[in-house]
């Protein structure tokens, strides 16, 4: 069924609701009810172009999330959109729930690790998708010594900001080397991260451009494609990682922090 876009609705609204934690149909029905404020499930279903039964179930889910409430009018249940500021409260609730889960997950890690079979002798290639998947791989890769080649402009467009500071905070301290596609976004990125002996940045020759990110550690290569699917390919193999690092060293030698080219 085609998706309904409300009048004057910014294109960023539905992706934002998805990042907050609502799936596509929940977002559709939440926006429909916001426009009506108070309505029966059948009226919401009509605006959202969903079946009544499915709309009712999703409205009940939104009630559980605290974004919708119920009132009875003439023995008929009506649903009420809570004030939009409740979205901030929902975010706070999710944050608290995740913090409470952290020690439980940490306690379960030995069990998960014990039942995980080890890959021996062959590269292990895994695929992830989505912004959350990207952030998780960034979090894993950037806590190690690394070398990387990437386009900050593509990163800013995908994340709406600097993914490093989003993952590690404003005062993140990295250990590695970055080669950036030369652009105004690269200059901005260089201002946002602290450089020193442990972390250095250089600009690639202006003739070199691409829209991806490649991060290499001692035994892993992660390739990030900033396409619509936000695809990540992760290769766990020390020999392949060594080949990528050799390629990186050639480009590093031809690059300069000031943008001057050899």
PyMOL commands that set and color helices and strands:
alter all, ss='L'
color gray80, all
select helices_A, chain A and resi 12-20+24-36+41-48+52-64+86-114+131-141+152-159+163-168+184-192+238-253
alter helices_A, ss='H'
color red, helices_A
select strands_A, chain A and resi 38-39+68-73+76-81+124-129+146-150+176-180+199-203+212-216+220-225+231-236
alter strands_A, ss='S'
color yellow, strands_A
deselect
rebuild
show_as cartoon
